[in-house]
Amino acid sequence: MPYTVASYIHSDNISQGMGGCLAKIETQTDFCANTEEVQLFVMKIARMGYGHTSTFDEEHEDLGEGILRIGWQEMADKYEYLQKELNELKKEMKEEIKVTAIVCLCGV
């Protein structure tokens, strides 16, 4: 299945929170995976995924060494507009699009 991956790296001299996040979206076609709209959406998911880890409201799957896996449903429940954006993207592209992975490295 075609997919696209985006990353977000967070590092600054002010906060102690350094790390990053990878997000993966699967599509039905390469054409869809490579559109600007899908690329921008997966980048947004990566940024939001990293920001979401700082809240720690939910239980994340701890993979050890500061690596956390975040479920898409957890993100969609907390940030409802992301699910709406995904639904609009599916409608616009006329194909199935799924967020299949959000993995963050925190506290590096």
C-alpha positions in Angstrom: 0.0 0.0 0.0 1.4 3.4 -0.9 2.3 5.7 2.0 3.9 9.0 3.0 5.9 9.7 6.1 6.7 13.1 7.7 8.9 14.0 10.6 9.0 16.9 13.2 12.1 17.6 15.2 11.9 19.9 18.2 15.0 21.5 19.7 15.6 24.9 21.2 17.8 26.6 23.7 14.8 27.5 26.0 12.9 24.4 26.8 14.2 21.0 28.0 11.8 19.2 25.7 13.9 18.0 22.8 12.8 15.1 20.6 10.8 14.4 17.5 7.9 12.6 15.9 7.3 10.5 12.8 3.9 10.1 11.3 2.8 7.7 8.5 -0.3 7.8 6.3 -1.3 5.0 4.0 -3.3 5.7 0.8 -4.6 3.7 -2.1 -2.4 5.2 -4.8 1.0 6.8 -5.1 -0.6 9.8 -6.7 -2.6 10.5 -3.6 0.3 9.9 -1.2 2.4 12.5 -3.1 -0.1 15.3 -3.3 0.7 18.5 -1.5 -2.5 18.2 0.6 -1.6 14.7 1.9 2.0 15.8 2.5 0.9 18.8 4.5 -1.6 16.8 6.5 1.0 14.2 7.6 3.4 17.0 8.6 0.6 18.4 10.8 0.1 15.0 12.4 3.8 14.7 13.2 3.8 18.2 14.8 0.7 17.6 16.7 1.9 14.1 17.8 5.0 15.6 19.4 3.0 18.3 21.1 0.5 15.7 22.3 3.2 13.9 24.2 3.8 16.9 26.4 0.3 16.7 27.8 0.5 13.1 29.0 -3.2 13.1 29.7 -3.5 9.7 28.0 -1.5 6.6 28.4 0.9 6.2 25.5 2.5 2.9 24.5 6.0 3.2 25.9 8.5 1.4 23.7 11.4 2.2 26.0 14.2 4.8 25.9 11.7 7.7 25.6 10.0 6.3 22.5 6.2 6.5 22.6 3.6 5.2 20.2 0.4 7.3 20.0 -2.8 5.9 18.6 -4.6 7.8 15.9 -7.9 7.4 17.7 -6.4 9.0 20.8 -5.2 12.0 18.7 -8.5 12.2 16.9 -10.5 12.1 20.1 -8.5 14.9 21.7 -8.2 17.1 18.6 -11.5 16.6 16.8 -10.6 18.9 13.9 -7.9 16.5 12.8 -10.5 13.8 12.1 -12.6 16.3 10.3 -9.6 17.3 8.1 -8.9 13.7 7.4 -12.5 13.1 6.3 -12.4 16.1 4.1 -9.1 14.9 2.6 -10.7 11.5 1.9 -13.6 13.1 0.2 -11.4 15.4 -1.9 -9.0 12.6 -3.0 -11.8 10.1 -3.4 -9.9 7.3 -1.8 -9.2 5.7 1.6 -6.5 7.4 3.7 -5.4 6.0 7.0 -3.1 7.3 9.7 -1.2 4.1 10.5 1.7 5.3 12.8 2.6 8.1 15.1 5.9 7.5 17.0 7.7 10.1 19.1 11.1 10.3 20.7 10.8 12.4 23.9 13.2 13.9 26.5 16.4 13.3 24.5 
